[in-house]
Amino acid sequence: MDNSISLNKFISDTGYCSRREADELIKEGRVFLNNRPAALGNRYKPGDTVEVDGSLVTAAKKEKRVYLALNKPPGITTTTELHIKDNIISFINYPKRIFPIGRLDKDSEGLILLTNDGDIINKILRADNNHEKEYIVRVNKPIDHAFVQQMSQGVPILDTTTLPCKVQMIGRQTFRITLTQGLNRQIRRMCEYLGYAVTGLQRVRIMNIRLDKLAVGKWRYLSDVELLQLMENISGSTKEESKGKPAPRRDKKAAHRSAPPKTGAASKDKEKTTGKFKTTKPAGKEGRAQTGRKDAKPGKGKNAAQKSAHGRPKKNTHKTNKEGDGGKKSRQPERENSFKSYRNRGRRK
């Protein structure tokens, strides 16, 4: 039985850092597995030795998981690097080793979650889970409905276009925005692209966790209800991802169209759908039928009347108004492109 786990999970479970940060440490060559430089994808098994920056990392005893909500003030950097001034770990000074879930710009303030549960961090930060984060933003000049519309539809930044999002104007220079992405300084870059500068940015919600009346610089534990709902949301998004896209549904009409035509009857529906019309070439002059006239009668030749494979007379729809329709314009085929029809109507006007 294989009792190994991924190396980044092992490092995360020790409380050293999150899985994502462990991957960065591995990329930078700061992690050694059994005295050899570690690589992404390596697995740890009992008895292996793991070193980070020359220090031995040992398996941690199972600790009680803690989940905190902090109202981060401006000026605090979201990092676990203790040598960086004003880092979030030193600021909160929690007795256990914890790390933040995601990031919040140094100049920004508001809600950020911290925990010693490495698994939940990986699930929340997974980009394709589309977890909502809500912000209140203040800019340097008045905004209008055009600004709101442009922000909500998506803005080109960082060689991509942001996903559609919810934007609501709540003041002359203030708006509320809900994102499902986490691009670097996304809101600031979006505003900058539209000619605005952000003067204040506060995150007020992460999924079901709200900032509410938590004072700036203070933290609290998540309630049992909040934690339960958070776990349900994470579990739901992971299940949806594993299921993949559902199989396309076939409606009854589609099934009917795909069924083969019954023998002994001409398939007029097929002709209308495909736009193709069969015509059989008469054997000789004697057997040619007159076309373009309603009262035309077929000749007496053997192959006089053009017939379908099932014996019914075949209507020739290829003739134009030049062949005896009294100068009236013939109807356009049903397959004609709607745009072409619209353009022709415009010309007749």
Summary of the structure (lengths in Angstrom):
residues: 349
radius of gyration: 34.7
end to end distance: 79.2
largest distance: 105.2
contacts: 863
relative contact order: 0.09
helix: 28%
strand: 20%
